[in-house]
Amino acid sequence: MKIYIRSAAAISAQKTFGDVPFLTEPVEYNGTRLTAIEPDYKDFVDPKLARRMSRIIKMGVAAAMQCLKEADVTMPGAIITGTALGCQEDTISFLTRIIELEEEMLPPTAFIQSTHNTVAAQIALMLKCHNYNNTFVHKGISFESALLDATMLLKEGDANDILVGGTEEMTDTAFKILTRLALYKRWPLSNFDLYNTKSNGTIAGEGAMFFLLADKPSTENLAELVGAKTFYKPKSNADIENQVKTFLAKNDLSIEDIDLVITGKNGDLKNDAVYEALDRSLFADISKVYYKHLCGEYPTSVSFALWLASNIIKRGEVPAIAADGEVKNTSPQKVLIYNHYQNSYHSLMLLSAC
Amino acid sequence: MSELVYVAGVGIITAIGNNVAENLAAFEQEAAGMGDITLVNTIHRGNLPVAEVKLDNAELSELAGISAKLSRTKMLSLVAAREALNDAAIPGFADLRSGFVSANTVGGMDKSEDFFIDFLNDNNKGKLRNIFDHECGSMTEVVADQLGITDYMTTISTACSSSANAIFYGARLIRNDILDVVIAGGVDALAKFTLNGFNTLMILDKEYCKPFDDNREGLNLGEGAGYVVLVSDKVAKTLNKPLYCTLSGYNNSNDAYHQTASSPDGTGSYMAMQGALAKVGLQPSDIDYINLHGTGTPNNDSAEGTAITRLFGPECPPMSSTKSFTGHTLGASGGVEAVFSVLAVKHGLIYPNLRFKTPMKNVPLTPETRYQKDQPVKNVLSNSFGFGGNCTSLIFSAV
């Protein structure tokens, strides 16, 4: 059985949402934090409702609605989301009030909207969709878990037209804490220079990406999702290489069949050493694309890579801003995504032209 | 794809006991776990009853075998998950493809609350060790690492139905031939965050909760963890002890009515129960016991009762809410109640619904009020409903 990506919608730190050119006008940031470019929400959410919604909810709902619109699907067979930190803004707001107001006279709204499944729930509520609804919250593989759930649902034949998304919002509080934890670079830099500084730390990001997965062939489909897998704490770089080879072999492919690999380089020396080892071995002869200088680093950022890969295949072009030098095949048919999260969670996705 | 998924082990820790045997004994003695707040530092002490696990962090850390400085959520999870895995005693476990699918709603919130007090005074203050591991997924990861599970792990968070969703996602990983064994369920520790959250919604009973009673005034929060060990048909054949039951049916449906309130006719609950029955091809009359979501809030019990009446008609099977013992353990409740449901099938048990006196006026259902054993219990339906209209029903069936 084949699984197709019918449509993909992305709200990110780049101009990626709606009918826009394909990353030909990249947005430059100076600092260590990339902020999502939010659309005009009145096209997607009743302004009265939107005023009560935190950014992650608005971004999630808008990306989901746009994704359905592009797929020409009114009622998805399931709604599945992934988010590591969930509705941070509401969580922090309620926690702050508990402390500041010493647990008295607290307004309930922030608590009500703080649960991790709020985005998926709000989409269901707006669509009056009674179908399967789930939310995964597992660190750097939150989106991958949602994607696995979606592919299983399709294979089980219990649902079709599955809406699956990855959402994350960055807040001032989380940015401050993660900066103290030394996740980000200590000096401001241009995101276009992310891979050139040879220093520790990366840049923060956020975004909401949604995909419509279906099992029916169509000329409208963006790409085929051939396979996806995750693995945990590999013992060595050789172990990672073996995981990649086994994954490809399971899909009757070898590394020579891959036209393009998208890796999760994020500018942090230690993080990127893992990719660079592969660049010297398994990926040595393959054209490469990077994406975290465009969307920033965050736990569900791989969903940006999936959006990028789907568009590269459908449009038959590789945006110059993402490519690492010359790309051998400018109209790639088979694209491999490889990302890891703090060298604990590793993720592979394989896409093919339909 | 269609092979059966079996329950081979169970583990639990709640306010009524630190393991399976203690929980079962408490049911027989009809001993509820509620009491005054002793562990959470809150102004609601002495005012709102809760169902605490009867171990402080030092004692719990000793039982769990991990540092008392870690989140209480991690300790609770490890205690119950380890009991479940030991109980299953799977031969050659290390060579099988194993996974851990756990659920929780607020991660290490107990530690984050400590951090935030200092952080709000000065953003450069607050011990980072109390915050860096806050996220829900970190609760799961530490337990998987302790149990030596590396093939697959993930975390689900859909409010109060979280761990029911974790259990059936686990079963599907087996049915899709991705894993052979999955420990699935969930955990939540009491926290000032959830206590105040539910308090602002004005759905906490100042007395011990009275699920399905006409005079019910809300829920009591609880804490705990509950896990089942799910195994494939192939693994089931290798076990040296009897299986508990199968996880035969499951469904998740969305109420799509309101972020926190249930629809008056319980649309989502009805669809979840009906979907779970359809999955296994059972009729409502095949269900021998319903473990209710039964929180004790006016809204939930009315909606759930309406959905049950619509689906089962006048001949309802015995039903009860074990939250009258354990309180509402939120992200753990689906796991905790799955363990109770599995034990009901295994031992022919029907648990009492404590403090029930008067049937609800709009849906006059009468839950069981006495502990009963040696009952013919073949199929148990377990309901878990959460914020965001997230409704899940599981069916456990005798082997």
Interface residues (C-beta under 8 A of the other chain):
Chain A: I79 A84 L85 G86 T91 F94 L95 T96 I98 I99 E100 E102 E103 E104 L106 P107 P108 F111 I112 Q113 S114 T115 H116 N117 T118 A120 A121 Q122 A124 L125 L127 K128 C129 H130 N131 Y132 N133 N134 T135 F136 V137 H138 K139 I141 S142 S145 L148 D149 M152 K155 E156 T173 K176 I177 R180 L181 T230 Y232 K233 S344
Chain B: M1 T42 I43 H44 T105 S112 E113 F116 I117 F119 L120 N123 N124 L128 I131 F132 E135 C136 G137 S138 T140 E141 T150 D151 Y152 M153 T154 T155 I156 S157 T158 A159 N165 Y169 R172 L173 R175 N176 I178 K192 F193 N196 G197 N199 T200 L201 N252 S253 N254 D255 A256 Y257 H258 Q259 T260 T267 G268 M271 G386 F387 G388 G389 N390
